[in-house]
Amino acid sequence: MTTFILEVAVLINIYIILGVSFNLLVGYAGLFSVAHAAFYGIGAYTTALLMAKLGVNFFLALALAVVVTALLSIPLAIPSLRVSGDYLVIASFGFQLIMSSVFNNLAITGGAAGLPGIPKPVVFGYRVAGSLPIVALSLGMALLCLGAAWRVTTSPFGRVLRAIRDDEVAAQSAGKNVQAFKVITFAISAAMAAVAGGLYGVYVGFISPPSFAVMESFFIFVLVIVGGTGTLRGSVIGAVVLIALPEALRFVRMPEEVAFPLRQILYAVLVILFMIFRPQGLLGEQAPREEQGS
């Protein structure tokens, strides 16, 4: 039981990072993308390949994965300079399909069979193996990403992001370089997703394309909607709820072929219910007092 709880804790930490990174994009900047799983996958594959094939240290491999993923986010960020809303969703969906094809068909990634043999990270000469050390590592990374996101969102940069989200034309009229802010936000969001990907790879020891498919992007979207957009604490509570709740189904002892589709139905129902009854999520961004009173 203790091992199971620790393994769930690792997943929660990974999805906190994914939720926070996606919330920066959709909750703070108002840029909706369905390609977040692609960035998650780029980070996972880059870290895993550098460690497994070249013997690169985990932290160096993760740092390189962050840089690579941030750079690869630019081709998707560029369409956001000209289009938004439904058009950006379509552009990001195209990017997601391209990356899924890369993961599935390149020999270096292992193709559809996946990439096994990802080594455990070594920190200060200590091999991080076992549930408790991985929990500590993932928690440290999650806190680091939360701290970075908090610094971004509480800075003047974060205030400009909210201005762009609420009224892009007004922000541009105020002399803000909207294009630069969008590109930088995409890069930060993708870089954080890469951190989650690198952690996931060394935790599981094996990665495959289905883990980074479009349905994973949908799950991250559900996480943010349930927790609340425009708030970092919402990403935390969303990760806790959506990881712990399905894992609780294991105690019902239902077959996996029943449990898996049931989880998908549960996520879809949660989105519908929250959209209808609580669109701001559990801990969503609060409207200003004067707006609430009007």
Backbone as a ProteinNet text record, in pm:
[ID]
protein_1_A
[PRIMARY]
MTTFILEVAVLINIYIILGVSFNLLVGYAGLFSVAHAAFYGIGAYTTALLMAKLGVNFFLALALAVVVTALLSIPLAIPSLRVSGDYLVIASFGFQLIMSSVFNNLAITGGAAGLPGIPKPVVFGYRVAGSLPIVALSLGMALLCLGAAWRVTTSPFGRVLRAIRDDEVAAQSAGKNVQAFKVITFAISAAMAAVAGGLYGVYVGFISPPSFAVMESFFIFVLVIVGGTGTLRGSVIGAVVLIALPEALRFVRMPEEVAFPLRQILYAVLVILFMIFRPQGLLGEQAPREEQGS
[TERTIARY]
82.8	0	86.4	192.9	280.5	346.5	394.3	456.5	357.1	234	130	105.2	96	72	187.8	309.9	426.7	428.3	388.7	383.7	277.9	164.8	60.9	112.9	190	246.8	340.4	418	506.8	424.3	318.8	232.8	167.4	124.8	64.5	165	288.5	391.4	415.8	419.4	439.9	325	203.1	87.1	65.3	119.3	119.8	202.2	317.6	402.6	329.4	264.9	191.3	74.9	4.3	-108.6	-65.3	39.8	91.3	138.6	210.8	264.3	152.3	49	-62.6	-146.7	-158.1	-234.8	-170.6	-38.3	29.6	-18.2	-36.8	-74.9	-221.9	-308.7	-451.9	-515	-471.4	-534.3	-486.3	-358.1	-301.3	-290	-253	-235.3	-355.9	-447.6	-565.8	-536.9	-429.9	-391.7	-421.2	-520.9	-559.4	-488.9	-422.9	-348	-382.4	-385.6	-405.4	-276.2	-164.5	-34.7	52.6	-6	77.5	140	67.6	123.2	243.6	245.4	359.9	485.4	473.6	588.2	630.5	533.7	558.1	639.4	600.1	669.3	808.4	823.5	955.9	1054	1008.2	1093	1129.2	1030.4	1053.9	1152	1128.9	1215.4	1356	1366.7	1499.4	1581.8	1520.8	1590.7	1630.2	1534.6	1559.4	1669	1666	1765.8	1905.3	1914.7	2045.5	2103.6	2017.3	2064.8	2095.2	2002.5	2015.9	2119.6	2126.9	2216.3	2353.6	2357.9	2484.8	2539.7	2464.4	2511.9	2520.7	2439.4	2441.5	2377.1	2432.3	2376.4	2232.3	2148.6	2005.7	1980.9	2043.8	2014.6	2060.3	2173.5	2218.4	2124.2	2083.4	1989.9	1857.6	1810.7	1684.6	1696.1	1810	1831.8	1833	1899.4	1902.1	1762.8	1686.9	1550.1	1462.6	1482.4	1407.2	1436.2	1563.5	1602.7	1545	1559.4	1508.3	1357.7	1285.8	1139.9	1096.7	1163.1	1129.9	1150.2	1258.7	1285.1	1180.5	1140.5	1041.1	901.3	882.1	751.6	732.9	843	835.4	752.9	769.4	683.6	534.5	496.9	356.2	319.7	415.3	388.5	365.4	434.1	422.3	278.7	205.1	65.1	-19.9	14.5	-64.3	-51.5	50.1	66.6	-37.1	-89.5	-185.6	-325.9	-334.8	-466.1	-485.7	-610.1	-641.9	-768.7	-812	-935.9	-931.4	-1035.3	-1047.7	-930.7	-880	-771.5	-642.2	-617.9	-499.5	-514.3	-635.8	-661.7	-627.5	-670.5	-643.5	-493.2	-425.3	-280.1	-207	-248.2	-182.9	-214.4	-334.8	-370.7	-281.7	-254.2	-163.5	-24.2	24.1	156.3	157.8	49.7	38.9	44.3	-25.5	-25.6	113.3	182.4	318	410.6	405.6	494.3	456.2	327.3	284.9	339.2	339.6	394.1	544.6	613.9	758.4	785.6	711.1	730.6	703.9	605.8	562.4	649.6	719.2	782.7	934.3	995.5	1141.5	1203.7	1307.2	1374.5	1439.5	1491.8	1564.5	1473.4	1342.6	1248.5	1192.3	1226.7	1171.7	1039.5	990.7	864.7	748.1	651	531.2	562.2	674.1	711.1	761.3	799.7	844.8	994.4	1038.4	1181	1204.5	1260.7	1285.6	1425.2	1454.7	1590.2	1634.8	1541.2	1579.9	1641.2	1765.6	1831.6	1775.5	1791.5	1751.6	1852.6	1807.5	1900.3	1998.6	2113.6	2215	2233.3	2211.2	2220.7	2329.2	2435.6	2548.3	2603.2	2613.4	2668.2	2571.1	2449	2348.6	2245.9	2226.6	2129.4	1988.9	1908	1771.5	1682	1669.2	1584.4	1493.8	1379.8	1284.3	1185	1073	961.8	992	1047.6	1068.6	1166.7	1283.7	1373.9	1312.3	1234.1	1169.7	1064.5	993.3	896.1	967.1	1080.3	1156	1204	1254.5	1302.7	1188.7	1076.7	963.3	901.5	897.7	844.5	932.9	1064.5	1156.3	1137.7	1121.2	1099.5	965.6	862.7	731	735	802.7	814.3	894.5	998	1079.4	995.1	915.3	829.5	719.5	662.9	562.5	622.3	743.7	810.4	837.5	882.7	908.7	779.6	673.2	544.4	489.2	505	459.4	535.3	664.8	746.3	700.1	667.8	621.6	486.8	393	255.4	238.2	326.6	314.6	401.8	474.7	562.3	486.1	545.4	482.5	454.7	539.5	517	381.5	350.5	222.9	105.1	120	10.7	-15.5	90.7	72.6	1.8	35.7	-31.4	-181.8	-221.8	-364.3	-429	-355.2	-407.7	-429.2	-335.5	-348.8	-468	-483.3	-595.8	-729.4	-738.3	-865.4	-897.7	-795.8	-818.9	-685.9	-662	-534.1	-512.3	-618.4	-607	-568.3	-630.7	-599.6	-454.8	-409.1	-270.3	-173.4	-205.9	-119.8	-122.3	-239.3	-252.3	-173.2	-153.9	-77.2	73.2	112.3	253.8	322.2	245.2	304.1	329.6	444	479.3	409.6	285	201.3	265.1	323.2	383.7	495.4	582	693.8	643.5	542.4	487.8	428.1	361.6	302.6	410.4	512.9	620.7	692.2	721.7	791.3	705	575	484.9	477.4	468.3	469.8	597.8	710.5	839.4	848.2	803.2	806.1	715.8	595.8	499.5	554.3	611.1	667.3	786.5	870.3	988.5	949.1	845.4	799.1	740.1	668.2	614.3	727.8	839.3	956.3	1013.2	1010.7	1056.8	971.6	839.5	748.7	778.3	806.3	837.2	964	1067.8	1192.4	1174.9	1097.2	1069.2	991.4	892.4	809.2	894.1	985.2	1068.6	1155.9	1223.7	1312.5	1233.6	1111.5	1027.4	978.2	924.9	867.5	975.7	1081.3	1187.5	1156.2	1039.6	995.1	893.4	907.9	809.9	765.5	641.6	586.6	490	462.7	380.5	243.4	169.1	36.2	37.2	148.4	157.1	157.2	181.4	192.9	99.3	-9.8	-107.4	-201.4	-290	-379.4	-471.1	-504.9	-589.1	-519.8	-387.2	-313.4	-328.3	-328.9	-354.2	-492.7	-589.1	-725.6	-728.8	-654.9	-651.6	-592.9	-486	-424.7	-523	-598.7	-702.2	-807.6	-852.9	-951.8	-896.6	-771	-705.2	-712.5	-682.5	-682.5	-824.5	-919.1	-1058.4	-1113.6	-1088.3	-1138.7	-1073.7	-942.4	-872.7	-902.2	-911.6	-939	-832.5	-876.1	-782.2	-740.6	-622.5	-575.3	-530.4	-502.2	-453.6	-364.9	-250.4	-156.1	-206.4	-271.5	-321.8	-428.8	-499.8	-597.9	-533	-414.4	-342	-300.1	-265.8	-225.6	-344.3	-456.6	-573.3	-629.9	-622.1	-669	-588.5	-457.3	-371.2	-401.6	-418.9	-448.1	-579.6	-683	-816	-815.9	-761.4	-772.9	-674.9	-571.3	-482.8	-531.8	-567.8	-609.3	-743.5	-836.9	-971.3	-971.1	-908.5	-905.6	-827.6	-721.3	-643.8	-727.7	-825.1	-913.4	-999.3	-1020.2	-1099.1	-1030.9	-899.4	-827.6	-879.5	-928.3	-976	-1112.6	-1178.6	-1307.4	-1285.4	-1161	-1120.4	-1195.3	-1216.6	-1278.1	-1169.9	-1200.5	-1101.3	-1050.8	-924.2	-864.3	-938.1	-991	-1063.7	-1194	-1240.2	-1358.3	-1315.4	-1211	-1166.1	-1115.4	-1041.4	-984	-1091.6	-1188.9	-1293.3	-1377.1	-1390.7	-1466.6	-1397.2	-1263.7	-1188.3	-1213.2	-1210.8	-1232.7	-1371.1	-1470.1	-1606.7	-1612	-1543.7	-1540.7	-1481.8	-1371.8	-1309.4	-1404.2	-1470.1	-1562	-1679.4	-1733.5	-1846.1	-1803	-1682.9	-1632.1	-1622.7	-1572	-1561.4	-1699	-1795.3	-1930.8	-1991.4	-1979.5	-2037.5	-1972.7	-1839.8	-1771.6	-1801.6	-1811.8	-1845.4	-1983.9	-2076	-2213.3	-2227.1	-2177.5	-2205.6	-2094	-1970.3	-1859.4	-1748.1	-1772.1	-1673.8	-1538.9	-1534.1	-1406.1	-1323.8	-1379.1	-1306.5	-1315.9	-1250.2	-1255.9	-1191.5	-1077.4	-1004.2	-967.1	-1064.7	-1038	-1010.5	-958.2	-926.4	-1052.9	-1046.5	-1162.5	-1175.4	-1299.5	-1324.4	-1299.9	-1263.2	-1243.9	-1370.7	-1356.6	-1470.7	-1577.4	-1532.9	-1629.6	-1707	-1639.6	-1706.2	-1806.5	-1772.8	-1862.5	-1986.6	-1968.2	-2081.1	-2175	-2129.2	-2213.7	-2314
-121.1	0	126.4	126.1	243.5	270.6	165.2	180.1	235.8	187.7	235.5	384.7	428.3	569.9	655.8	607.8	682.6	693.8	585.8	588.7	686.9	691.4	789.1	930.7	949	1080.6	1128.3	1036.7	1073.2	1123.3	1049.9	1090.6	1225.5	1247	1375.8	1488.6	1468.8	1572	1600.5	1494.9	1512.1	1590.8	1558.6	1626.8	1765.9	1792	1930.1	2016.6	1965.6	2039.5	2059.6	1954.5	1965.8	2063.3	2057.1	2147.5	2292.3	2317.4	2453.6	2508.4	2427.1	2473	2502.6	2418.2	2442.2	2560.6	2579.2	2691.9	2825.1	2828.7	2950.6	2990.6	2889.8	2914.4	2952.2	2865.7	2884.9	2974.5	2961.9	3036.9	3179.9	3202	3335.8	3411.1	3341.2	3409.4	3394.9	3303.8	3285.3	3218.3	3137.6	3067.7	2919.1	2870	2729.9	2643.4	2537.7	2446.1	2302.8	2215.3	2072.4	1995.4	2066.9	2004.4	1991.1	2007	2003.6	1866.6	1762.1	1626.7	1607.7	1679.7	1671	1725.7	1839	1895.4	1803.6	1746.3	1646.9	1530.9	1484.9	1374	1410.5	1532	1575.9	1576.5	1627.1	1627.7	1487.8	1397.7	1259.5	1188.1	1197	1126.4	1185.4	1317.2	1379.4	1340	1349.7	1310.8	1163.8	1078.8	933.9	895.3	952.6	918.7	964	1083.8	1133.7	1047.1	1001.7	918.7	775.8	716.9	575.1	552	642	621	684.1	798.7	871.5	874.6	823.9	821.4	957.2	1052	1187.6	1187.6	1266.8	1283	1333.3	1289.8	1323.3	1472.9	1549.8	1692.9	1764.3	1722.6	1780.9	1740.3	1614	1566.2	1640.6	1662.7	1733.9	1879.4	1942.2	2081.1	2093.5	1999.2	2000.3	1974.6	1886.5	1858.6	1982.8	2057.9	2182.2	2281.2	2295	2387.5	2342.2	2213.1	2159	2178.9	2148.5	2160.6	2305.6	2395.3	2537.5	2586.9	2543.7	2584.2	2526.8	2401.8	2338.9	2395.8	2470.1	2533.6	2656.2	2710	2832.7	2814.3	2701.7	2683.8	2685	2643.6	2649.5	2787.8	2855.6	2989.4	3089.6	3070.2	3164.7	3176.8	3065.1	3080.6	3158.8	3152.4	3223.9	3375.1	3420.8	3564.1	3616.3	3525.9	3566.7	3513.2	3400.1	3339.6	3312.5	3291.8	3257.9	3174.2	3134.8	3060	2928.6	2903.8	2776.7	2752.1	2857.4	2840.7	2794.9	2847.3	2804.4	2659.4	2620.8	2481.3	2388.6	2426.7	2344.9	2337.6	2452.2	2454.8	2367.5	2376.4	2296	2147.5	2117.8	1978.1	1920.3	2001.2	1958.2	1930.2	2016.8	1996.8	1868.5	1844.3	1723.1	1598.5	1600.6	1486.1	1462	1570.3	1557.6	1490.9	1538.5	1481.7	1337.3	1306.6	1167.7	1076.8	1127.6	1050.9	1029.7	1132.2	1121	1015.7	1023.2	925.9	783.1	767.6	634.4	573.6	656.1	604.8	614.4	694	702.5	583.1	527.8	411.9	448.5	571.1	610.6	618.2	642.6	650.3	513.6	412.3	279.3	256.3	360	345.9	315.5	243.5	210	118.5	45.6	-47.1	26	152.7	230.3	222.3	294.9	304.9	251.2	130.9	73	108.2	62.1	72.9	211.8	298.4	433.3	423.1	465.1	448	541.4	502.2	587.7	701.2	818	930.9	910.6	972.2	969.1	1111.8	1131.7	1264.3	1261	1339.8	1344.3	1204.5	1125.4	991.2	887.3	930	838	806.1	677.8	634.9	645	728.6	751.8	639	536.3	422.2	395.4	335.8	313.9	427.9	402.3	497.9	627.1	616.6	736	835.2	792.1	887.5	954.3	878	936.1	1037.8	1009.8	1106.6	1236.4	1224.5	1342.7	1422.1	1351.5	1418	1488	1418.2	1476.2	1591.8	1580.1	1689	1812.5	1791.1	1902.8	1973.5	1895.5	1952.7	2026.2	1967.6	2031.2	2164.7	2168	2292.6	2396.7	2351.2	2442	2504.9	2422.4	2472.8	2563.6	2527.1	2612.9	2748.1	2745.5	2869.9	2957.4	2894.4	2969.4	3027.3	2946.5	2993.6	3106.9	3094.6	3201.7	3330.8	3317.6	3436.7	3502	3419.8	3472.5	3541.8	3475	3525.9	3646.1	3662.8	3777.2	3895.2	3877.9	3983.6	4071.1	4182.1	4261.4	4179.1	4080.7	3991.5	3922.6	3872.4	3804.8	3898.4	4021.8	4118.6	4149.3	4152.7	4174.1	4054.3	3933.5	3813.8	3821.6	3863.7	3876.1	3982.8	4089.4	4195.6	4144.5	4065.1	4006	3911.6	3832.6	3738.8	3812.7	3920.9	3991.3	4080.9	4145	4233.9	4255.5	4173.4	4178.5	4312	4366.9	4494.6	4606.2	4606.8	4709.7	4697.6	4574.4	4553	4603.2	4577.5	4623.1	4775.2	4833.8	4979.4	5046	4971.8	5025.4	5014.6	4967	4960.3	4830.4	4728.3	4599.3	4517.7	4451.5	4365.9	4230.9	4225.6	4107.4	3983	3997.9	3883.6	3821.2	3904.9	3854.4	3783.6	3840	3778.7	3641.3	3627.3	3498.2	3392.8	3429.8	3334.9	3291.5	3386.8	3354.9	3264.8	3293.2	3211.3	3069	3053.5	2919.3	2845.7	2916.5	2853.6	2811.9	2898.7	2865.5	2746.1	2748.8	2640.1	2507.8	2510	2388.2	2337.9	2430	2391.6	2319.6	2369.4	2304	2166.3	2155.9	2025.2	1926.6	1976.5	1890.7	1837	1918.7	1872.7	1755	1768.3	1659	1534.1	1552.8	1439.4	1367	1444.1	1383.2	1303.7	1358.8	1289	1160.3	1169	1051.9	937.9	970.7	868.6	794.3	869.1	802.6	731.5	776.6	710.5	575.1	572.9	450	358.1	417.8	338	294.3	333.3	295.5	398.5	446.6	540.1	491.7	524.8	485.6	593.4	600.1	707.2	728	622.9	647.4	737.1	740.5	825	973	1005.9	1146.2	1177.3	1102.9	1121.9	1237.1	1269.6	1384.5	1366.5	1241.7	1219.2	1263.9	1260.9	1310.4	1461.5	1530.1	1674.5	1703.7	1620.4	1636.7	1618.4	1519.7	1495.8	1616.4	1674.7	1792.3	1909	1921.1	2024.7	2005.3	1880.2	1849.5	1885.7	1852.5	1882.1	2031	2113.7	2258.9	2311.2	2259.3	2302.7	2269	2148.3	2105.8	2186.6	2203.3	2278.4	2426.8	2480.4	2622.3	2690.6	2766.8	2838.2	2970.2	3016	3144.5	3143.3	3025.1	3014.9	2892.1	2907.5	2796.4	2691.2	2733.6	2636.6	2547.2	2600.6	2519	2402.7	2426.3	2318.9	2210.1	2251.4	2154.5	2068.7	2132.6	2056.7	1972.5	2022.9	1945.1	1818.1	1828	1709.8	1608.2	1656.3	1565.8	1492.3	1566.1	1506.2	1407.6	1448.2	1364.4	1247.7	1251.3	1134.3	1039.9	1095.5	1011	943.2	1014.2	958.7	832.9	835.6	712.2	599.2	634.2	530.3	460	533.4	472.8	362.7	370.6	267.1	130.3	130.6	3.2	-81.7	-14.1	-87.7	-151.3	-109.9	-170.1	-305	-329.4	-455.9	-482.9	-379.4	-401.3	-427.2	-502.9	-533	-405.5	-406.6	-289.1	-249.3	-348.9	-316.3	-242.8	-249.4	-173.4	-42.7	-48.7	68.2	179.4	143.4	246.8	331.3	269.7	353.5	426.6	366.9	433.7	562.4	560	681.4	789.7	751.5	848.8	911.6	828.4	879.3	974.1	935.8	1018.2	1155.3	1160.5	1288.6	1375.3	1314.6	1389.4	1444.2	1362.4	1405.9	1520.3	1510.5	1617.1	1749.8	1746.5	1869.5	1930.3	1847.7	1896.6	1958.4	1888.1	1936.9	2067.3	2073.9	2195.9	2311.8	2285.4	2391.2	2449.7	2363.8	2408.2	2474.1	2406.8	2450.2	2530.9	2511.2	2585.8	2605.7	2694.1	2713.1	2765.1	2827.2	2876.9	2767.3	2644.6	2534.5	2539.2	2444.9	2438.7	2560.3	2602.3	2715.8	2814.7	2847	2934.3	3077.6	3153.2	3294.2	3370	3448.8	3524.5	3653.6	3689.8	3816.5	3931	4049.8	4164.6	4195.2	4256.5	4282.5	4367.2	4471.6	4559.5	4486.3	4387.4	4310.2	4214.6	4158	4066.9	4138.8	4264	4337.8	4391.1	4402.5	4458.9	4358
0	0	0	84.6	91.2	-43.3	-109.4	-241	-341.5	-336.4	-427.5	-407.7	-282.6	-253	-303.2	-285.2	-332	-483.8	-552.9	-698.9	-748	-679.2	-713.4	-689.4	-582.3	-551.2	-662	-719.5	-831	-949	-982.8	-1094.1	-1066.7	-943.3	-908	-929.7	-887	-905.7	-1053.5	-1134.7	-1278.7	-1339.5	-1299.5	-1357.9	-1299.7	-1182.7	-1134.1	-1229.2	-1270	-1364.8	-1497.1	-1547.2	-1673.1	-1660.2	-1548.2	-1527.9	-1517.6	-1441.3	-1425.6	-1559.6	-1635	-1764	-1863.2	-1864.6	-1956.7	-1910.9	-1780.5	-1726.9	-1763	-1768.5	-1813.3	-1952	-2035.9	-2174.8	-2187.1	-2133.8	-2155.4	-2049.5	-1924.5	-1817	-1805.5	-1829.5	-1813.6	-1945.5	-2053.2	-2182.1	-2274	-2240.6	-2324.4	-2456.6	-2463.1	-2585.9	-2569.7	-2640.1	-2624	-2727.3	-2677.9	-2763.8	-2726.6	-2825.9	-2799.3	-2827.9	-2823.7	-2852.9	-2728.7	-2610.5	-2490.4	-2468.9	-2506.7	-2494.5	-2586	-2698	-2789.2	-2721.5	-2652.8	-2580.9	-2466.3	-2399.8	-2295.1	-2351.9	-2470.1	-2535.7	-2584	-2637.8	-2684.1	-2566.7	-2452.8	-2334.2	-2288.3	-2292.6	-2248.8	-2340.6	-2471.3	-2566.4	-2569.6	-2565.4	-2569.1	-2446.6	-2329	-2206	-2208.8	-2247.7	-2248.8	-2347.2	-2466.9	-2568.6	-2527.2	-2471.3	-2427.7	-2316.2	-2226.4	-2115.1	-2159.2	-2236.5	-2272.8	-2381.9	-2480.3	-2594.8	-2576.8	-2507.2	-2495.6	-2353.4	-2258.2	-2120.1	-2054.5	-2102.1	-2046.3	-1907.8	-1816.6	-1682.6	-1691	-1597.4	-1600.8	-1607.7	-1521.8	-1517.1	-1644.2	-1699.5	-1825.6	-1938.6	-1939.9	-2042.2	-2032.5	-1909.8	-1890.1	-1934.2	-1903.2	-1944.5	-2096.6	-2163.5	-2310.2	-2366.7	-2302.6	-2346.8	-2334.7	-2227.8	-2207.4	-2320	-2355	-2462.5	-2596.3	-2626.9	-2753.6	-2763.9	-2656.7	-2658.5	-2672.7	-2602	-2613.1	-2756.2	-2819.3	-2957.9	-3053.8	-3029.2	-3116.3	-3095.4	-2986.9	-2965.4	-3053.9	-3104.8	-3184.7	-3312	-3387	-3505.3	-3473.7	-3352.9	-3313.5	-3261.7	-3199.4	-3147	-3259.4	-3371.7	-3483.3	-3535	-3556.2	-3598.8	-3499.1	-3368.9	-3268.6	-3283.5	-3360	-3382.7	-3480.6	-3563.9	-3666.4	-3642.2	-3574.2	-3552.2	-3403.6	-3365.6	-3227.2	-3227	-3108.8	-3098.5	-3172.9	-3252.9	-3324.4	-3418.8	-3480.9	-3577.7	-3509	-3389.6	-3314.8	-3269.5	-3233	-3195.2	-3311.5	-3432	-3550.7	-3578.3	-3567.9	-3591.6	-3489.6	-3363.7	-3259.6	-3276.8	-3324.9	-3350.5	-3460.6	-3562.3	-3668.7	-3615.1	-3526.1	-3464.9	-3382.8	-3309.2	-3228.3	-3316.6	-3429.2	-3520.9	-3580.1	-3613.4	-3668.7	-3567.5	-3442.8	-3341.2	-3307.4	-3309.1	-3285.8	-3394.7	-3518.2	-3629.9	-3612.9	-3565.9	-3540.9	-3433.5	-3324	-3215.5	-3262.8	-3351.7	-3395.7	-3503.8	-3581.4	-3702.4	-3708.5	-3623.5	-3627.1	-3555.5	-3615.6	-3555.5	-3422.5	-3412.8	-3292.5	-3169.9	-3193.4	-3081.4	-3043.4	-3123.1	-3098.2	-3166.6	-3237.7	-3310.2	-3218.5	-3272.3	-3195.1	-3077.4	-3085	-2976.9	-2852.8	-2869.2	-2754.9	-2730.6	-2630.2	-2597.1	-2455.7	-2444	-2311.1	-2259.6	-2140.2	-2086.4	-2049	-2008.8	-1966.2	-1825.9	-1809.6	-1678.5	-1572.1	-1448.2	-1336.6	-1321.8	-1278.7	-1264	-1149.4	-1162.7	-1057.5	-1006.7	-877.7	-816.3	-709.3	-728.9	-634.7	-607.6	-714.6	-702.3	-649.8	-620.1	-565.8	-673.7	-700.3	-801.1	-743.2	-806.9	-758.6	-807.2	-725.5	-757.4	-637.9	-663.7	-555.7	-548.9	-487.1	-488	-413	-292.2	-209.9	-272.5	-322.8	-387.5	-510.9	-589.2	-707.2	-665.9	-556.6	-504.2	-467.4	-399	-357.8	-479	-580.2	-701.2	-773.9	-791.7	-864.2	-786.7	-653.8	-571.6	-582.7	-580.3	-596.1	-729.2	-835.6	-968.6	-975.9	-914.8	-915.4	-841.6	-726.3	-650	-727	-797.6	-878.7	-989.9	-1057.6	-1165.5	-1111.2	-995.6	-932.6	-895.5	-841.6	-805.6	-927.1	-1035.3	-1158.9	-1215	-1213.9	-1265.6	-1179.5	-1047.7	-957.7	-986	-1009.4	-1038.9	-1168.3	-1267.8	-1396.7	-1381.9	-1315	-1310.5	-1218.9	-1120.2	-1029.1	-1071.8	-1179.8	-1230.5	-1330.4	-1372.9	-1479	-1604.6	-1632.1	-1746.7	-1733.6	-1614.1	-1591.5	-1607.4	-1564.2	-1579.3	-1725.8	-1804.9	-1948.8	-2011.4	-1966.7	-2018.4	-1994.7	-1874.7	-1844.8	-1932.2	-1956.5	-2042.5	-2184.5	-2234.5	-2368.3	-2371.9	-2266.8	-2259.6	-2260.2	-2183.4	-2168.3	-2287	-2343.4	-2458.5	-2530.3	-2631.4	-2702.1	-2771.5	-2830	-2901.8	-2805.5	-2687.7	-2588.4	-2541.1	-2521.4	-2478.6	-2584.4	-2710.4	-2819.6	-2829.3	-2805.8	-2810.9	-2699.1	-2589	-2476.2	-2499	-2616.5	-2651.5	-2616.8	-2580.4	-2546.8	-2673.2	-2676.5	-2790.3	-2772.2	-2817	-2796.6	-2857.9	-2976.4	-3045.7	-2962.2	-2907.8	-2827.5	-2702.3	-2638.2	-2516.9	-2546.6	-2660.2	-2697.1	-2721.4	-2795.8	-2826.9	-2699.2	-2611.2	-2486.3	-2398.1	-2393.5	-2311.3	-2363.8	-2494.6	-2554.1	-2515.6	-2522.4	-2492	-2345.3	-2254.3	-2111.1	-2082.1	-2138.5	-2118.1	-2170.3	-2290.2	-2349.8	-2269.6	-2222	-2144.2	-2015.9	-1949.1	-1826.2	-1856.1	-1967.1	-2006.7	-2032.1	-2085.3	-2109.1	-1978.4	-1873.8	-1742.2	-1695.5	-1712.1	-1674.8	-1756.8	-1886.2	-1972.7	-1931	-1899.4	-1854.8	-1726.7	-1633.6	-1508	-1531.9	-1619.7	-1647.9	-1704.5	-1794.8	-1857.1	-1757.8	-1670	-1573.8	-1464.7	-1440	-1339.8	-1390.1	-1512.8	-1567.5	-1623.4	-1682.9	-1744.3	-1885	-1933.9	-2068.8	-2115.2	-2238.7	-2294.5	-2431.4	-2466.6	-2596.2	-2643.9	-2773.7	-2830.6	-2767.2	-2728.2	-2670.4	-2546.5	-2475.3	-2355	-2389	-2516.6	-2557.6	-2674.6	-2683.3	-2790.4	-2756	-2848.7	-2830.8	-2710.3	-2674.8	-2557.5	-2429.4	-2429.7	-2313.2	-2302.1	-2416.7	-2416.1	-2360.2	-2398.3	-2348	-2196.6	-2147.1	-2002.7	-1929	-1982.4	-1919.7	-1920.3	-2029.6	-2039.4	-1930.2	-1912.6	-1808.8	-1671.1	-1648.1	-1520.5	-1488.3	-1587.3	-1567.2	-1548.7	-1625.5	-1613.7	-1475.5	-1429.1	-1298.3	-1186	-1192.3	-1088	-1092.8	-1212.9	-1230.1	-1313.6	-1413.2	-1499.3	-1434.8	-1472.6	-1423.8	-1279.1	-1225.4	-1088.2	-1074.8	-1012.7	-999.6	-901.8	-796.5	-699	-760.6	-861.5	-931.7	-1004	-1059.7	-1128.1	-1030.4	-909.4	-806.7	-765.3	-732	-687.1	-800.5	-924.2	-1038.9	-1057.5	-1040.5	-1053.1	-943.8	-822.7	-710.7	-733.7	-773	-792.2	-908.1	-1022.6	-1142.1	-1145.7	-1065.4	-1055.7	-946.5	-831.9	-719.1	-744.4	-809	-829.8	-916.1	-1035.4	-1115.7	-1048.6	-975.9	-908.2	-802.5	-747.6	-647.7	-709.5	-842.3	-910.1	-903.6	-880.9	-871.5	-755.2	-651.8	-535.1	-559.7	-669.3	-704.2	-770.4	-812.3	-874.6	-1005.2	-1083.7	-1214.1	-1318.4	-1423.9	-1528.1	-1595.3	-1639.3	-1702.2	-1828.5	-1903.4	-2026.5	-1997.7	-1873.3	-1831.3	-1765.2	-1683.5	-1607.8	-1698.6	-1805.8	-1892.9	-1961.5	-2033	-2093.5	-1990.2	-1870.5	-1764.9	-1722.2	-1717.8	-1685.1	-1789.8	-1918.6	-2025.7	-2014.5	-1984.5	-1967.2	-1847.6	-1739.9	-1619.3	-1648.2	-1723.3	-1757.1	-1839.9	-1938.6	-2024.5	-1943.9	-1855.2	-1771.5	-1679.8	-1624.2	-1537.4	-1611.6	-1734.4	-1813.9	-1835.7	-1875.7	-1901.9	-1776.3	-1664	-1539	-1493.6	-1503.7	-1461.5	-1555.4	-1684.6	-1779.7	-1750.7	-1706.7	-1681.5	-1544.3	-1440.7	-1304.5	-1238.4	-1280.3	-1219.4	-1321.4	-1419.1	-1527.1	-1479.6	-1361.5	-1310.1	-1244.5	-1233.8	-1171.3	-1019.5	-953.4	-807.4	-742.4	-796.8	-739.4	-848.5	-932.3	-1046.1	-1006	-1101.3	-1078.8	-1044	-937.8	-892.7	-971.7	-1002.1	-1070.2	-972.8	-1024.4	-937.2	-858.6	-740.2	-652.7	-720.7	-792.4	-857.1	-965	-1030.7	-1134.8	-1072.9	-954.2	-886.8	-837.2	-797.2	-742.9	-847.8	-973.3	-1078.5	-1129
[MASK]
++++++++++++++++++++++++++++++++++++++++++++++++++++++++++++++++++++++++++++++++++++++++++++++++++++++++++++++++++++++++++++++++++++++++++++++++++++++++++++++++++++++++++++++++++++++++++++++++++++++++++++++++++++++++++++++++++++++++++++++++++++++++++++++++++++++++++++++++++++++++++++++++++++++

